[in-house]
Amino acid sequence: MDRYQLRNFLDREGISRNAYAFGRPGRDEQSVLSPIEGGWTVYYWERGLKTSVKEFETEDEACRYLFDILVRDPTARC
């Protein structure tokens, strides 16, 4: 899975696009998927701080992890 497929899956699940970002956070209280040297990272962005940082070797692993986080979070739904 890549970012584009992930976005389609999240849209189908009714996940708000405000709940996540790709690359850099666009607002507070977002889960973020971002490329890093040698892989990918997923973290939660709130008040200028990264928390719950997790790194992955592949985009697929990172996307699947972010998908799982967001579909389990009732506040992420539209």
mmCIF file of the N, C-alpha and C atoms, coordinates in Angstrom:
data_MODEL
# 
_entry.id   MODEL 
# 
loop_
_atom_site.group_PDB 
_atom_site.id 
_atom_site.type_symbol 
_atom_site.label_atom_id 
_atom_site.label_alt_id 
_atom_site.label_comp_id 
_atom_site.label_asym_id 
_atom_site.label_entity_id 
_atom_site.label_seq_id 
_atom_site.pdbx_PDB_ins_code 
_atom_site.Cartn_x 
_atom_site.Cartn_y 
_atom_site.Cartn_z 
_atom_site.occupancy 
_atom_site.B_iso_or_equiv 
_atom_site.pdbx_formal_charge 
_atom_site.auth_seq_id 
_atom_site.auth_comp_id 
_atom_site.auth_asym_id 
_atom_site.auth_atom_id 
_atom_site.pdbx_PDB_model_num 
ATOM 1   N N  . MET A 1 1  ? 0.846   -1.171 0.000  1.00 0.00 ? 1  MET A N  1 
ATOM 2   C CA . MET A 1 1  ? 0.000   0.000  0.000  1.00 0.00 ? 1  MET A CA 1 
ATOM 3   C C  . MET A 1 1  ? 0.895   1.239  0.000  1.00 0.00 ? 1  MET A C  1 
ATOM 4   N N  . ASP A 1 2  ? 0.469   2.258  -0.720 1.00 0.00 ? 2  ASP A N  1 
ATOM 5   C CA . ASP A 1 2  ? 1.190   3.519  -0.687 1.00 0.00 ? 2  ASP A CA 1 
ATOM 6   C C  . ASP A 1 2  ? 0.250   4.616  -0.167 1.00 0.00 ? 2  ASP A C  1 
ATOM 7   N N  . ARG A 1 3  ? 0.761   5.854  -0.068 1.00 0.00 ? 3  ARG A N  1 
ATOM 8   C CA . ARG A 1 3  ? -0.029  6.964  0.484  1.00 0.00 ? 3  ARG A CA 1 
ATOM 9   C C  . ARG A 1 3  ? -1.324  7.195  -0.267 1.00 0.00 ? 3  ARG A C  1 
ATOM 10  N N  . TYR A 1 4  ? -1.286  7.042  -1.568 1.00 0.00 ? 4  TYR A N  1 
ATOM 11  C CA . TYR A 1 4  ? -2.456  7.312  -2.391 1.00 0.00 ? 4  TYR A CA 1 
ATOM 12  C C  . TYR A 1 4  ? -3.537  6.257  -2.173 1.00 0.00 ? 4  TYR A C  1 
ATOM 13  N N  . GLN A 1 5  ? -3.118  5.008  -2.084 1.00 0.00 ? 5  GLN A N  1 
ATOM 14  C CA . GLN A 1 5  ? -4.064  3.932  -1.771 1.00 0.00 ? 5  GLN A CA 1 
ATOM 15  C C  . GLN A 1 5  ? -4.608  4.107  -0.358 1.00 0.00 ? 5  GLN A C  1 
ATOM 16  N N  . LEU A 1 6  ? -3.725  4.477  0.564  1.00 0.00 ? 6  LEU A N  1 
ATOM 17  C CA . LEU A 1 6  ? -4.146  4.693  1.948  1.00 0.00 ? 6  LEU A CA 1 
ATOM 18  C C  . LEU A 1 6  ? -5.229  5.757  2.016  1.00 0.00 ? 6  LEU A C  1 
ATOM 19  N N  . ARG A 1 7  ? -5.032  6.877  1.336  1.00 0.00 ? 7  ARG A N  1 
ATOM 20  C CA . ARG A 1 7  ? -6.032  7.950  1.348  1.00 0.00 ? 7  ARG A CA 1 
ATOM 21  C C  . ARG A 1 7  ? -7.385  7.425  0.858  1.00 0.00 ? 7  ARG A C  1 
ATOM 22  N N  . ASN A 1 8  ? -7.391  6.623  -0.201 1.00 0.00 ? 8  ASN A N  1 
ATOM 23  C CA . ASN A 1 8  ? -8.643  6.059  -0.712 1.00 0.00 ? 8  ASN A CA 1 
ATOM 24  C C  . ASN A 1 8  ? -9.307  5.156  0.324  1.00 0.00 ? 8  ASN A C  1 
ATOM 25  N N  . PHE A 1 9  ? -8.516  4.309  0.979  1.00 0.00 ? 9  PHE A N  1 
ATOM 26  C CA . PHE A 1 9  ? -9.065  3.421  2.000  1.00 0.00 ? 9  PHE A CA 1 
ATOM 27  C C  . PHE A 1 9  ? -9.639  4.224  3.168  1.00 0.00 ? 9  PHE A C  1 
ATOM 28  N N  . LEU A 1 10 ? -8.919  5.258  3.589  1.00 0.00 ? 10 LEU A N  1 
ATOM 29  C CA . LEU A 1 10 ? -9.386  6.077  4.712  1.00 0.00 ? 10 LEU A CA 1 
ATOM 30  C C  . LEU A 1 10 ? -10.664 6.831  4.349  1.00 0.00 ? 10 LEU A C  1 
ATOM 31  N N  . ASP A 1 11 ? -10.743 7.323  3.125  1.00 0.00 ? 11 ASP A N  1 
ATOM 32  C CA . ASP A 1 11 ? -11.976 7.983  2.672  1.00 0.00 ? 11 ASP A CA 1 
ATOM 33  C C  . ASP A 1 11 ? -13.150 7.021  2.732  1.00 0.00 ? 11 ASP A C  1 
ATOM 34  N N  . ARG A 1 12 ? -12.946 5.806  2.274  1.00 0.00 ? 12 ARG A N  1 
ATOM 35  C CA . ARG A 1 12 ? -14.019 4.795  2.300  1.00 0.00 ? 12 ARG A CA 1 
ATOM 36  C C  . ARG A 1 12 ? -14.449 4.444  3.719  1.00 0.00 ? 12 ARG A C  1 
ATOM 37  N N  . GLU A 1 13 ? -13.516 4.538  4.663  1.00 0.00 ? 13 GLU A N  1 
ATOM 38  C CA . GLU A 1 13 ? -13.821 4.237  6.063  1.00 0.00 ? 13 GLU A CA 1 
ATOM 39  C C  . GLU A 1 13 ? -14.444 5.430  6.793  1.00 0.00 ? 13 GLU A C  1 
ATOM 40  N N  . GLY A 1 14 ? -14.539 6.560  6.122  1.00 0.00 ? 14 GLY A N  1 
ATOM 41  C CA . GLY A 1 14 ? -15.123 7.748  6.742  1.00 0.00 ? 14 GLY A CA 1 
ATOM 42  C C  . GLY A 1 14 ? -14.181 8.474  7.684  1.00 0.00 ? 14 GLY A C  1 
ATOM 43  N N  . ILE A 1 15 ? -12.875 8.341  7.448  1.00 0.00 ? 15 ILE A N  1 
ATOM 44  C CA . ILE A 1 15 ? -11.879 9.015  8.287  1.00 0.00 ? 15 ILE A CA 1 
ATOM 45  C C  . ILE A 1 15 ? -11.691 10.442 7.772  1.00 0.00 ? 15 ILE A C  1 
ATOM 46  N N  . SER A 1 16 ? -11.783 11.402 8.659  1.00 0.00 ? 16 SER A N  1 
ATOM 47  C CA . SER A 1 16 ? -11.617 12.806 8.306  1.00 0.00 ? 16 SER A CA 1 
ATOM 48  C C  . SER A 1 16 ? -10.198 13.064 7.814  1.00 0.00 ? 16 SER A C  1 
ATOM 49  N N  . ARG A 1 17 ? -10.066 13.837 6.758  1.00 0.00 ? 17 ARG A N  1 
ATOM 50  C CA . ARG A 1 17 ? -8.726  14.194 6.262  1.00 0.00 ? 17 ARG A CA 1 
ATOM 51  C C  . ARG A 1 17 ? -8.019  15.132 7.234  1.00 0.00 ? 17 ARG A C  1 
ATOM 52  N N  . ASN A 1 18 ? -8.729  15.708 8.184  1.00 0.00 ? 18 ASN A N  1 
ATOM 53  C CA . ASN A 1 18 ? -8.105  16.528 9.220  1.00 0.00 ? 18 ASN A CA 1 
ATOM 54  C C  . ASN A 1 18 ? -7.418  15.686 10.286 1.00 0.00 ? 18 ASN A C  1 
ATOM 55  N N  . ALA A 1 19 ? -7.691  14.393 10.305 1.00 0.00 ? 19 ALA A N  1 
ATOM 56  C CA . ALA A 1 19 ? -7.127  13.511 11.333 1.00 0.00 ? 19 ALA A CA 1 
ATOM 57  C C  . ALA A 1 19 ? -5.706  13.061 11.008 1.00 0.00 ? 19 ALA A C  1 
ATOM 58  N N  . TYR A 1 20 ? -5.279  13.275 9.760  1.00 0.00 ? 20 TYR A N  1 
ATOM 59  C CA . TYR A 1 20 ? -3.953  12.793 9.365  1.00 0.00 ? 20 TYR A CA 1 
ATOM 60  C C  . TYR A 1 20 ? -3.334  13.717 8.326  1.00 0.00 ? 20 TYR A C  1 
ATOM 61  N N  . ALA A 1 21 ? -2.032  13.534 8.135  1.00 0.00 ? 21 ALA A N  1 
ATOM 62  C CA . ALA A 1 21 ? -1.302  14.298 7.130  1.00 0.00 ? 21 ALA A CA 1 
ATOM 63  C C  . ALA A 1 21 ? -0.191  13.435 6.565  1.00 0.00 ? 21 ALA A C  1 
ATOM 64  N N  . PHE A 1 22 ? 0.202   13.762 5.347  1.00 0.00 ? 22 PHE A N  1 
ATOM 65  C CA . PHE A 1 22 ? 1.339   13.113 4.708  1.00 0.00 ? 22 PHE A CA 1 
ATOM 66  C C  . PHE A 1 22 ? 2.441   14.149 4.560  1.00 0.00 ? 22 PHE A C  1 
ATOM 67  N N  . GLY A 1 23 ? 3.638   13.776 4.941  1.00 0.00 ? 23 GLY A N  1 
ATOM 68  C CA . GLY A 1 23 ? 4.778   14.687 4.823  1.00 0.00 ? 23 GLY A CA 1 
ATOM 69  C C  . GLY A 1 23 ? 5.006   15.475 6.088  1.00 0.00 ? 23 GLY A C  1 
ATOM 70  N N  . ARG A 1 24 ? 4.239   16.557 6.248  1.00 0.00 ? 24 ARG A N  1 
ATOM 71  C CA . ARG A 1 24 ? 4.344   17.396 7.441  1.00 0.00 ? 24 ARG A CA 1 
ATOM 72  C C  . ARG A 1 24 ? 2.950   17.672 7.983  1.00 0.00 ? 24 ARG A C  1 
ATOM 73  N N  . PRO A 1 25 ? 2.841   17.878 9.281  1.00 0.00 ? 25 PRO A N  1 
ATOM 74  C CA . PRO A 1 25 ? 1.518   18.163 9.840  1.00 0.00 ? 25 PRO A CA 1 
ATOM 75  C C  . PRO A 1 25 ? 0.986   19.493 9.337  1.00 0.00 ? 25 PRO A C  1 
ATOM 76  N N  . GLY A 1 26 ? -0.301  19.537 9.116  1.00 0.00 ? 26 GLY A N  1 
ATOM 77  C CA . GLY A 1 26 ? -0.933  20.768 8.680  1.00 0.00 ? 26 GLY A CA 1 
ATOM 78  C C  . GLY A 1 26 ? -1.671  21.464 9.802  1.00 0.00 ? 26 GLY A C  1 
ATOM 79  N N  . ARG A 1 27 ? -1.816  20.773 10.909 1.00 0.00 ? 27 ARG A N  1 
ATOM 80  C CA . ARG A 1 27 ? -2.541  21.298 12.062 1.00 0.00 ? 27 ARG A CA 1 
ATOM 81  C C  . ARG A 1 27 ? -2.214  20.456 13.282 1.00 0.00 ? 27 ARG A C  1 
ATOM 82  N N  . ASP A 1 28 ? -2.649  20.897 14.436 1.00 0.00 ? 28 ASP A N  1 
ATOM 83  C CA . ASP A 1 28 ? -2.464  20.108 15.653 1.00 0.00 ? 28 ASP A CA 1 
ATOM 84  C C  . ASP A 1 28 ? -3.395  18.896 15.653 1.00 0.00 ? 28 ASP A C  1 
ATOM 85  N N  . GLU A 1 29 ? -3.026  17.951 16.481 1.00 0.00 ? 29 GLU A N  1 
ATOM 86  C CA . GLU A 1 29 ? -3.800  16.735 16.697 1.00 0.00 ? 29 GLU A CA 1 
ATOM 87  C C  . GLU A 1 29 ? -4.005  15.949 15.409 1.00 0.00 ? 29 GLU A C  1 
ATOM 88  N N  . GLN A 1 30 ? -2.877  15.615 14.769 1.00 0.00 ? 30 GLN A N  1 
ATOM 89  C CA . GLN A 1 30 ? -2.893  14.809 13.562 1.00 0.00 ? 30 GLN A CA 1 
ATOM 90  C C  . GLN A 1 30 ? -1.894  13.672 13.672 1.00 0.00 ? 30 GLN A C  1 
ATOM 91  N N  . SER A 1 31 ? -2.256  12.559 13.072 1.00 0.00 ? 31 SER A N  1 
ATOM 92  C CA . SER A 1 31 ? -1.297  11.485 12.848 1.00 0.00 ? 31 SER A CA 1 
ATOM 93  C C  . SER A 1 31 ? -0.621  11.780 11.523 1.00 0.00 ? 31 SER A C  1 
ATOM 94  N N  . VAL A 1 32 ? 0.694   11.615 11.481 1.00 0.00 ? 32 VAL A N  1 
ATOM 95  C CA . VAL A 1 32 ? 1.465   12.020 10.304 1.00 0.00 ? 32 VAL A CA 1 
ATOM 96  C C  . VAL A 1 32 ? 2.292   10.852 9.775  1.00 0.00 ? 32 VAL A C  1 
ATOM 97  N N  . LEU A 1 33 ? 2.246   10.672 8.475  1.00 0.00 ? 33 LEU A N  1 
ATOM 98  C CA . LEU A 1 33 ? 3.079   9.706  7.762  1.00 0.00 ? 33 LEU A CA 1 
ATOM 99  C C  . LEU A 1 33 ? 4.113   10.503 6.997  1.00 0.00 ? 33 LEU A C  1 
ATOM 100 N N  . SER A 1 34 ? 5.385   10.213 7.238  1.00 0.00 ? 34 SER A N  1 
ATOM 101 C CA . SER A 1 34 ? 6.430   11.031 6.649  1.00 0.00 ? 34 SER A CA 1 
ATOM 102 C C  . SER A 1 34 ? 7.632   10.179 6.232  1.00 0.00 ? 34 SER A C  1 
ATOM 103 N N  . PRO A 1 35 ? 8.202   10.476 5.047  1.00 0.00 ? 35 PRO A N  1 
ATOM 104 C CA . PRO A 1 35 ? 9.422   9.763  4.664  1.00 0.00 ? 35 PRO A CA 1 
ATOM 105 C C  . PRO A 1 35 ? 10.605  10.277 5.480  1.00 0.00 ? 35 PRO A C  1 
ATOM 106 N N  . ILE A 1 36 ? 11.485  9.376  5.819  1.00 0.00 ? 36 ILE A N  1 
ATOM 107 C CA . ILE A 1 36 ? 12.727  9.720  6.508  1.00 0.00 ? 36 ILE A CA 1 
ATOM 108 C C  . ILE A 1 36 ? 13.849  8.990  5.785  1.00 0.00 ? 36 ILE A C  1 
ATOM 109 N N  . GLU A 1 37 ? 15.071  9.344  6.091  1.00 0.00 ? 37 GLU A N  1 
ATOM 110 C CA . GLU A 1 37 ? 16.190  8.660  5.471  1.00 0.00 ? 37 GLU A CA 1 
ATOM 111 C C  . GLU A 1 37 ? 16.150  7.173  5.815  1.00 0.00 ? 37 GLU A C  1 
ATOM 112 N N  . GLY A 1 38 ? 16.076  6.358  4.811  1.00 0.00 ? 38 GLY A N  1 
ATOM 113 C CA . GLY A 1 38 ? 16.084  4.915  5.012  1.00 0.00 ? 38 GLY A CA 1 
ATOM 114 C C  . GLY A 1 38 ? 14.736  4.313  5.355  1.00 0.00 ? 38 GLY A C  1 
ATOM 115 N N  . GLY A 1 39 ? 13.660  5.089  5.279  1.00 0.00 ? 39 GLY A N  1 
ATOM 116 C CA . GLY A 1 39 ? 12.369  4.502  5.586  1.00 0.00 ? 39 GLY A CA 1 
ATOM 117 C C  . GLY A 1 39 ? 11.251  5.518  5.737  1.00 0.00 ? 39 GLY A C  1 
ATOM 118 N N  . TRP A 1 40 ? 10.373  5.201  6.666  1.00 0.00 ? 40 TRP A N  1 
ATOM 119 C CA . TRP A 1 40 ? 9.170   5.998  6.899  1.00 0.00 ? 40 TRP A CA 1 
ATOM 120 C C  . TRP A 1 40 ? 8.921   6.107  8.393  1.00 0.00 ? 40 TRP A C  1 
ATOM 121 N N  . THR A 1 41 ? 8.231   7.163  8.789  1.00 0.00 ? 41 THR A N  1 
ATOM 122 C CA . THR A 1 41 ? 7.856   7.319  10.187 1.00 0.00 ? 41 THR A CA 1 
ATOM 123 C C  . THR A 1 41 ? 6.383   7.699  10.286 1.00 0.00 ? 41 THR A C  1 
ATOM 124 N N  . VAL A 1 42 ? 5.779   7.268  11.366 1.00 0.00 ? 42 VAL A N  1 
ATOM 125 C CA . VAL A 1 42 ? 4.415   7.662  11.704 1.00 0.00 ? 42 VAL A CA 1 
ATOM 126 C C  . VAL A 1 42 ? 4.479   8.212  13.120 1.00 0.00 ? 42 VAL A C  1 
ATOM 127 N N  . TYR A 1 43 ? 3.866   9.373  13.315 1.00 0.00 ? 43 TYR A N  1 
ATOM 128 C CA . TYR A 1 43 ? 3.861   9.980  14.643 1.00 0.00 ? 43 TYR A CA 1 
ATOM 129 C C  . TYR A 1 43 ? 2.595   10.791 14.838 1.00 0.00 ? 43 TYR A C  1 
ATOM 130 N N  . TYR A 1 44 ? 2.355   11.176 16.085 1.00 0.00 ? 44 TYR A N  1 
ATOM 131 C CA . TYR A 1 44 ? 1.222   12.033 16.412 1.00 0.00 ? 44 TYR A CA 1 
ATOM 132 C C  . TYR A 1 44 ? 1.756   13.426 16.689 1.00 0.00 ? 44 TYR A C  1 
ATOM 133 N N  . TRP A 1 45 ? 1.135   14.429 16.097 1.00 0.00 ? 45 TRP A N  1 
ATOM 134 C CA . TRP A 1 45 ? 1.571   15.819 16.214 1.00 0.00 ? 45 TRP A CA 1 
ATOM 135 C C  . TRP A 1 45 ? 0.555   16.597 17.036 1.00 0.00 ? 45 TRP A C  1 
ATOM 136 N N  . GLU A 1 46 ? 1.024   17.162 18.144 1.00 0.00 ? 46 GLU A N  1 
ATOM 137 C CA . GLU A 1 46 ? 0.145   17.966 18.991 1.00 0.00 ? 46 GLU A CA 1 
ATOM 138 C C  . GLU A 1 46 ? 0.965   19.052 19.678 1.00 0.00 ? 46 GLU A C  1 
ATOM 139 N N  . ARG A 1 47 ? 0.502   20.280 19.544 1.00 0.00 ? 47 ARG A N  1 
ATOM 140 C CA . ARG A 1 47 ? 1.147   21.439 20.163 1.00 0.00 ? 47 ARG A CA 1 
ATOM 141 C C  . ARG A 1 47 ? 2.639   21.524 19.836 1.00 0.00 ? 47 ARG A C  1 
ATOM 142 N N  . GLY A 1 48 ? 2.963   21.246 18.598 1.00 0.00 ? 48 GLY A N  1 
ATOM 143 C CA . GLY A 1 48 ? 4.350   21.356 18.156 1.00 0.00 ? 48 GLY A CA 1 
ATOM 144 C C  . GLY A 1 48 ? 5.261   20.224 18.572 1.00 0.00 ? 48 GLY A C  1 
ATOM 145 N N  . LEU A 1 49 ? 4.689   19.160 19.127 1.00 0.00 ? 49 LEU A N  1 
ATOM 146 C CA . LEU A 1 49 ? 5.503   18.030 19.592 1.00 0.00 ? 49 LEU A CA 1 
ATOM 147 C C  . LEU A 1 49 ? 5.119   16.744 18.880 1.00 0.00 ? 49 LEU A C  1 
ATOM 148 N N  . LYS A 1 50 ? 6.133   15.947 18.558 1.00 0.00 ? 50 LYS A N  1 
ATOM 149 C CA . LYS A 1 50 ? 5.925   14.606 18.011 1.00 0.00 ? 50 LYS A CA 1 
ATOM 150 C C  . LYS A 1 50 ? 5.855   13.628 19.166 1.00 0.00 ? 50 LYS A C  1 
ATOM 151 N N  . THR A 1 51 ? 4.835   12.813 19.175 1.00 0.00 ? 51 THR A N  1 
ATOM 152 C CA . THR A 1 51 ? 4.741   11.733 20.163 1.00 0.00 ? 51 THR A CA 1 
ATOM 153 C C  . THR A 1 51 ? 4.387   10.439 19.438 1.00 0.00 ? 51 THR A C  1 
ATOM 154 N N  . SER A 1 52 ? 4.504   9.353  20.142 1.00 0.00 ? 52 SER A N  1 
ATOM 155 C CA . SER A 1 52 ? 4.193   8.026  19.596 1.00 0.00 ? 52 SER A CA 1 
ATOM 156 C C  . SER A 1 52 ? 4.900   7.783  18.264 1.00 0.00 ? 52 SER A C  1 
ATOM 157 N N  . VAL A 1 53 ? 6.171   8.129  18.209 1.00 0.00 ? 53 VAL A N  1 
ATOM 158 C CA . VAL A 1 53 ? 6.954   8.003  16.976 1.00 0.00 ? 53 VAL A CA 1 
ATOM 159 C C  . VAL A 1 53 ? 7.298   6.535  16.731 1.00 0.00 ? 53 VAL A C  1 
ATOM 160 N N  . LYS A 1 54 ? 7.036   6.098  15.518 1.00 0.00 ? 54 LYS A N  1 
ATOM 161 C CA . LYS A 1 54 ? 7.355   4.722  15.131 1.00 0.00 ? 54 LYS A CA 1 
ATOM 162 C C  . LYS A 1 54 ? 7.967   4.769  13.735 1.00 0.00 ? 54 LYS A C  1 
ATOM 163 N N  . GLU A 1 55 ? 9.054   4.028  13.522 1.00 0.00 ? 55 GLU A N  1 
ATOM 164 C CA . GLU A 1 55 ? 9.739   4.020  12.239 1.00 0.00 ? 55 GLU A CA 1 
ATOM 165 C C  . GLU A 1 55 ? 9.556   2.675  11.543 1.00 0.00 ? 55 GLU A C  1 
ATOM 166 N N  . PHE A 1 56 ? 9.541   2.731  10.204 1.00 0.00 ? 56 PHE A N  1 
ATOM 167 C CA . PHE A 1 56 ? 9.314   1.549  9.374  1.00 0.00 ? 56 PHE A CA 1 
ATOM 168 C C  . PHE A 1 56 ? 10.293  1.552  8.212  1.00 0.00 ? 56 PHE A C  1 
ATOM 169 N N  . GLU A 1 57 ? 10.590  0.380  7.715  1.00 0.00 ? 57 GLU A N  1 
ATOM 170 C CA . GLU A 1 57 ? 11.490  0.262  6.572  1.00 0.00 ? 57 GLU A CA 1 
ATOM 171 C C  . GLU A 1 57 ? 10.788  0.579  5.267  1.00 0.00 ? 57 GLU A C  1 
ATOM 172 N N  . THR A 1 58 ? 9.492   0.243  5.177  1.00 0.00 ? 58 THR A N  1 
ATOM 173 C CA . THR A 1 58 ? 8.780   0.431  3.916  1.00 0.00 ? 58 THR A CA 1 
ATOM 174 C C  . THR A 1 58 ? 7.557   1.326  4.088  1.00 0.00 ? 58 THR A C  1 
ATOM 175 N N  . GLU A 1 59 ? 7.169   1.939  2.981  1.00 0.00 ? 59 GLU A N  1 
ATOM 176 C CA . GLU A 1 59 ? 5.954   2.754  2.962  1.00 0.00 ? 59 GLU A CA 1 
ATOM 177 C C  . GLU A 1 59 ? 4.731   1.890  3.263  1.00 0.00 ? 59 GLU A C  1 
ATOM 178 N N  . ASP A 1 60 ? 4.720   0.675  2.741  1.00 0.00 ? 60 ASP A N  1 
ATOM 179 C CA . ASP A 1 60 ? 3.604   -0.235 2.970  1.00 0.00 ? 60 ASP A CA 1 
ATOM 180 C C  . ASP A 1 60 ? 3.386   -0.485 4.463  1.00 0.00 ? 60 ASP A C  1 
ATOM 181 N N  . GLU A 1 61 ? 4.448   -0.795 5.190  1.00 0.00 ? 61 GLU A N  1 
ATOM 182 C CA . GLU A 1 61 ? 4.327   -1.048 6.635  1.00 0.00 ? 61 GLU A CA 1 
ATOM 183 C C  . GLU A 1 61 ? 3.800   0.188  7.363  1.00 0.00 ? 61 GLU A C  1 
ATOM 184 N N  . ALA A 1 62 ? 4.328   1.342  7.012  1.00 0.00 ? 62 ALA A N  1 
ATOM 185 C CA . ALA A 1 62 ? 3.915   2.590  7.660  1.00 0.00 ? 62 ALA A CA 1 
ATOM 186 C C  . ALA A 1 62 ? 2.449   2.894  7.362  1.00 0.00 ? 62 ALA A C  1 
ATOM 187 N N  . CYS A 1 63 ? 2.032   2.697  6.128  1.00 0.00 ? 63 CYS A N  1 
ATOM 188 C CA . CYS A 1 63 ? 0.643   2.957  5.747  1.00 0.00 ? 63 CYS A CA 1 
ATOM 189 C C  . CYS A 1 63 ? -0.319  2.021  6.476  1.00 0.00 ? 63 CYS A C  1 
ATOM 190 N N  . ARG A 1 64 ? 0.040   0.765  6.556  1.00 0.00 ? 64 ARG A N  1 
ATOM 191 C CA . ARG A 1 64 ? -0.828  -0.200 7.248  1.00 0.00 ? 64 ARG A CA 1 
ATOM 192 C C  . ARG A 1 64 ? -0.942  0.142  8.741  1.00 0.00 ? 64 ARG A C  1 
ATOM 193 N N  . TYR A 1 65 ? 0.144   0.556  9.329  1.00 0.00 ? 65 TYR A N  1 
ATOM 194 C CA . TYR A 1 65 ? 0.137   0.955  10.734 1.00 0.00 ? 65 TYR A CA 1 
ATOM 195 C C  . TYR A 1 65 ? -0.758  2.177  10.933 1.00 0.00 ? 65 TYR A C  1 
ATOM 196 N N  . LEU A 1 66 ? -0.609  3.186  10.089 1.00 0.00 ? 66 LEU A N  1 
ATOM 197 C CA . LEU A 1 66 ? -1.429  4.387  10.205 1.00 0.00 ? 66 LEU A CA 1 
ATOM 198 C C  . LEU A 1 66 ? -2.898  4.064  9.971  1.00 0.00 ? 66 LEU A C  1 
ATOM 199 N N  . PHE A 1 67 ? -3.192  3.218  9.010  1.00 0.00 ? 67 PHE A N  1 
ATOM 200 C CA . PHE A 1 67 ? -4.574  2.807  8.763  1.00 0.00 ? 67 PHE A CA 1 
ATOM 201 C C  . PHE A 1 67 ? -5.184  2.203  10.024 1.00 0.00 ? 67 PHE A C  1 
ATOM 202 N N  . ASP A 1 68 ? -4.463  1.278  10.644 1.00 0.00 ? 68 ASP A N  1 
ATOM 203 C CA . ASP A 1 68 ? -4.955  0.629  11.862 1.00 0.00 ? 68 ASP A CA 1 
ATOM 204 C C  . ASP A 1 68 ? -5.216  1.636  12.980 1.00 0.00 ? 68 ASP A C  1 
ATOM 205 N N  . ILE A 1 69 ? -4.307  2.580  13.142 1.00 0.00 ? 69 ILE A N  1 
ATOM 206 C CA . ILE A 1 69 ? -4.479  3.596  14.186 1.00 0.00 ? 69 ILE A CA 1 
ATOM 207 C C  . ILE A 1 69 ? -5.754  4.398  13.944 1.00 0.00 ? 69 ILE A C  1 
ATOM 208 N N  . LEU A 1 70 ? -5.918  4.857  12.717 1.00 0.00 ? 70 LEU A N  1 
ATOM 209 C CA . LEU A 1 70 ? -7.018  5.758  12.425 1.00 0.00 ? 70 LEU A CA 1 
ATOM 210 C C  . LEU A 1 70 ? -8.390  5.081  12.449 1.00 0.00 ? 70 LEU A C  1 
ATOM 211 N N  . VAL A 1 71 ? -8.491  3.849  11.960 1.00 0.00 ? 71 VAL A N  1 
ATOM 212 C CA . VAL A 1 71 ? -9.806  3.194  11.962 1.00 0.00 ? 71 VAL A CA 1 
ATOM 213 C C  . VAL A 1 71 ? -10.236 2.802  13.375 1.00 0.00 ? 71 VAL A C  1 
ATOM 214 N N  . ARG A 1 72 ? -9.290  2.673  14.286 1.00 0.00 ? 72 ARG A N  1 
ATOM 215 C CA . ARG A 1 72 ? -9.630  2.355  15.685 1.00 0.00 ? 72 ARG A CA 1 
ATOM 216 C C  . ARG A 1 72 ? -9.947  3.601  16.520 1.00 0.00 ? 72 ARG A C  1 
ATOM 217 N N  . ASP A 1 73 ? -9.660  4.766  15.975 1.00 0.00 ? 73 ASP A N  1 
ATOM 218 C CA . ASP A 1 73 ? -9.849  6.017  16.705 1.00 0.00 ? 73 ASP A CA 1 
ATOM 219 C C  . ASP A 1 73 ? -11.207 6.633  16.360 1.00 0.00 ? 73 ASP A C  1 
ATOM 220 N N  . PRO A 1 74 ? -12.171 6.562  17.272 1.00 0.00 ? 74 PRO A N  1 
ATOM 221 C CA . PRO A 1 74 ? -13.500 7.098  16.964 1.00 0.00 ? 74 PRO A CA 1 
ATOM 222 C C  . PRO A 1 74 ? -13.508 8.597  16.715 1.00 0.00 ? 74 PRO A C  1 
ATOM 223 N N  . THR A 1 75 ? -12.524 9.317  17.204 1.00 0.00 ? 75 THR A N  1 
ATOM 224 C CA . THR A 1 75 ? -12.478 10.771 16.985 1.00 0.00 ? 75 THR A CA 1 
ATOM 225 C C  . THR A 1 75 ? -11.975 11.117 15.587 1.00 0.00 ? 75 THR A C  1 
ATOM 226 N N  . ALA A 1 76 ? -11.457 10.153 14.845 1.00 0.00 ? 76 ALA A N  1 
ATOM 227 C CA . ALA A 1 76 ? -10.922 10.413 13.515 1.00 0.00 ? 76 ALA A CA 1 
ATOM 228 C C  . ALA A 1 76 ? -11.998 10.381 12.428 1.00 0.00 ? 76 ALA A C  1 
ATOM 229 N N  . ARG A 1 77 ? -13.173 9.951  12.791 1.00 0.00 ? 77 ARG A N  1 
ATOM 230 C CA . ARG A 1 77 ? -14.254 9.829  11.785 1.00 0.00 ? 77 ARG A CA 1 
ATOM 231 C C  . ARG A 1 77 ? -14.911 11.165 11.507 1.00 0.00 ? 77 ARG A C  1 
ATOM 232 N N  . CYS A 1 78 ? -15.399 11.284 10.278 1.00 0.00 ? 78 CYS A N  1 
ATOM 233 C CA . CYS A 1 78 ? -16.086 12.522 9.854  1.00 0.00 ? 78 CYS A CA 1 
ATOM 234 C C  . CYS A 1 78 ? -17.373 12.736 10.649 1.00 0.00 ? 78 CYS A C  1 
# 
